[in-house]
Amino acid sequence: MLPRGTINQIVSYLPSQNIDANRLDSLLLRFFGSPQSGWIDLGCTLISKGDFYYRLTRSKSAMREVKLIPGETMFFFFKDIARIFEIQEDDLWRACKNSPQCIEGNFVPQTYKIPYGADAKDIVWYLLDYSKKAHQDFAQKQGIIYGSQKWKQILSKAAIIQKEAADAKEMPIISAVIDNRIKKGMPLQMDGSLNYGQYSHDKITPKRIREDQSLFNTYKYRGIPPVPSGSVSFEALEASLNPDRVPYLYFVRTKDGRHTFSETYQDHKNNFKK
C-alpha cells in the first residue's frame, strides 16, 4: 500500500515495507511518473528495481467486489464489507454515524468494485456518493425532490414491496394492495416490514409479531414505516410510484413462491386453505 505524498516521501516509506529503496531511486521513479496512493496490484512478487518502479506508476489498484442484494439490510451488508475488505465492522458503523445520509434504504443494491485497502470512512463515502447520485437522477426524472418527505415515503413503501413481491411483475400489484389497505384504514399486516436490520432473514412468527414493538410492525401500527426496512431496487421504486389499478386487499404465498391475490377476506381465507 502506498501512502499519499510526494515522490520523495513515497521512496522514504518503501524501506518500512522491506523494499530496498534510497534517495537516488526518487530520480528513477520521477522518470516513470507519479504513482497513485492506496493498494496497488503489481501482478508479481519478484521483479527488478526498474520494473518495480515502472509498475508503481502503471499498475491499477487491487479491486474487490461486494454485492448488495435488493432487500438486504445494512446490518448484513456491513458484515460482508468487513469480511471482504478485512476491516472492522465497528469502523464502518462509526463512519456511518458521521454521515446523515448513512441510513437504511440509501444504498443502491448492486455489485460495487472498491480498491482493496480502502478504509471504512472511504468505503462508506464512496457507497453513499454513488447511491445519492443514482437516487437523485431517478427522483429528478420522476419530478420528485430528493430527500423530501415524499421521497422518504416512496423509499419506505418500496422496501415493503421489495420484501413481499416474488418478482418484478408482482411489484405493482403489491404496491396497489398497500395503497388499497391504507385508503380503507386497514393495517398493512405485511411480514416483510419486520425483516429489518438483524431480522432480515428471519421467518416472521406470531410470537415475533406480538413482541416486536418497533414502528416496522405493520400489524400493530397503521401506515408505512417512517424509514425503509432494507435496500430498494429501482424496479421497486417504480412500482411504489406506479401501482396497478386492481381492487386487491389480500394476498397469500403459493407453493411456487408467487402469490394469489384477492379482494375479499372470504376469498383470501379460501386461497389460504388451498
N, C-alpha and C positions, 0 to 999 in steps of 0.2 A: 504494500500500500504506500502510495506517495502522498506526502503532506502538501498543502498549499504553500507556495513560497517562490522565491527566486531560484534560478538555476544553481547558484552557489549554495543556497540553503538546502536544496534537494540533494546535491552531491555531499554536503556535510552530514545529511541524515542517513545516507546509504550504509556507512560503516556500522551503524547501530542495528542494521538488519543483516549483519555478517556478509556484506558485499564490499569487495576491495575497491575503494574509491579515494581519490585525493584531489587537491585543488586543480591540478593540471587537467583532470577529467572534465572540469567545467567547460574548458575550451572545446573538448570533443563533443560534449552534449550540446553546447551552443551551436556547433556546426550543423548538427542534425535538426535542431529546432527545440521548442519548449514542450516538455511532456505535460500531460494532464494530471491533475491530482486524483486521488482515490485509488481503488483497486484496479490493477491492470493485468490482463491475461497475456503473458509473454509467449505462450504456446510451447515452451520447453524449459528445461532447468539447467542444461549445460551448454553455454554459448560463450563466444569470445567477448571481450570488453566492448569492442566496436559494435558488434551485433547487438549487445545488450543495450547500449545507449540508443542505437537506431530504433530498436523495438520499443523503448520507452516513449519515443515520440510518435510512433506509428500504431502501436497496439491499442486496441479498444478495451474499455472496461470489461471485466468479467461480469456477465449478467446472469441473474437468476430470475425464475418466473414464480409468481404467486397468483393463484386464481381465487377470485371472489365469486362464489356461486350465487345466482339470483335467489333471494330469500334468506341467505345466510346472515348471521349477526356478527357484530364487531367482536363479540366475546370469542368466537371461534376463528374469525379472520385474523385477529391479532396473534392467536396461538400459532396459526400457520406461518405468519410472517416471522415470528420469533424463532420457530424451528428451522425454517428455510434459510434465514439470514444469520442464524446463530447469534441472536441478540436477546436481551432480557425483555420478557413480556411487560414487566413493570415499567421499563423505559418507554415503551410505546404508549402506555396509558398516561404516563407523565407528560409526554409530548402532546398527547391528545387534549389533556386538560388545559394546555396553553393556547388552544385554538377554539374559538366559539363555534366554528364550523364542524368540529370533530364530534358529531353526534350520529346516532343510528339513522340510516337512510341516506346519508350524504355521500356515501362511497358508491360509485358506479360499479356494478358487477361486471367483471371481465377478467382477462388474464393480463397481468402487469409484468413488464420486464424492468427490473431495477438493478443498478450496479451492486454487486456483492461488496460488502464493506461499508455501505451507506449506514449512517447511524439512525436511531429511532426517529429523531427530530426530522431529518431529511426525508425519510420514508413517508412519514405521516404528512409532511408538507407536500410532497410530490403527489400522493394519492388524492389529497384534498384539492390541490390546484387543478389536477386533471379533471376530477369529478365536478368541481364547480364550473369549469368552462363548458363541460358537456351538458350539465343541467341548465346553465344559463342559455345556451344555444337552443335547447329544447323548449324552455319556458318562453323565450322570445318568439319562437315560431308559433307558439300556441296563444300568444297575446297575454301571457301571464307574467306578473312581476316576480322574478326570482327572489326567494327569501320572504315573500309576503305570507300572510296568514293563509290565504287561498292556496299558495304553493305548498305549504306545510300540510294542509288538509289533503291535498291531492296525493302527496307522498305517503301519508298515513293510510289513506284508502287503498292506494296501490300496493302497499305492503301486505294488507289483508288479502287482496286479490292474488298477489304473488304466492302466498302461502296456501290458499284454498284451491286455486284452479289446477286442473290436471295438466293443461297445456294452454297455449296462446289462444286457441279457438274458444275455450271456456271463459277466458278472462272478461270479455264484455258482458257475458251473461251473469257472472258472479258480481260484476260491477252493478248491474241492474238490480240484482237481489238486494245488495246493500242499500241502494237508493230507495227501493220499494219498501223495505222494512223501516227505514228511517222516516219516510213520509207517513207511514201508518203508526209511528210512535212505538214500534216494536224494538226490543233489544236485538242486536245483531246475532248474538249467541254463536259466534264462529270460533272454532278451536284454534285456527291459525293465528289469531291475535295473541294467544297465550304462548306461542312459540317464540318468545322474545329472549334476548340475552342468553344466559346459560341453558335455558329450556328449549333452545332452537330445535333439537331433535327428539324431544320427549313426546310420548303419546299422552294426549290430554285425557285425564280420567275424571270421573265425578268428584273424587276426593280433591283433586287439584283445583277443579272449578269452585268447590266450596271454600277452599282455604286461601286461594290467591286473592289478595286484597289490592293488587295493582290496578291502575286505570286501563291496563291491557285486557282485563277480564270483561269481555263484552257480554257475558252472561249476567254480570252484576251492574254494569254501567252502560247506559244508553249512548248511542252515537259512536263515532270513530275515535279511537285513542288519540291523544294530543301529539304523540310522536310515533314514527314508524316502528314496526316490530322487527324489521330486518332490511336488507338491501333490496332495491327495486329495479327491475329491468325496464327498458323503455317500452316494451310491449305492455307491461302492467300499467305504466303511466298513461299510455294511450287509452287503455281500457278504462282507467279511472275517469278520464275526461269524456269518453265516448261509450257509455253503456248501451247495450242492446235495448230495443223497445219491446220488452217482454213483461208479462204480469207476474212472474215467478216471485215467490216469497220463501221457498224452501228448496233444499237440495240434499241428496244423500249419496255417499260414495258407493259405487258398484264394485264388483269383484275385479274388473279390469282397471280400476284406479280412476275411472272417469266419474261423472255424476249424472244422476237423474233429477230433473227439476220439476217442481210442481207449484201450483197456485194456491191450493187449499191444504189445510192441515190434514184433512182426511186422506187426500191423495198422497201426502207426504208419509203418513203412517203406513199406507198400503205399500208405498215404494220401499219403506224401511223394512217391512216384513219380507219383501221379495229379496 
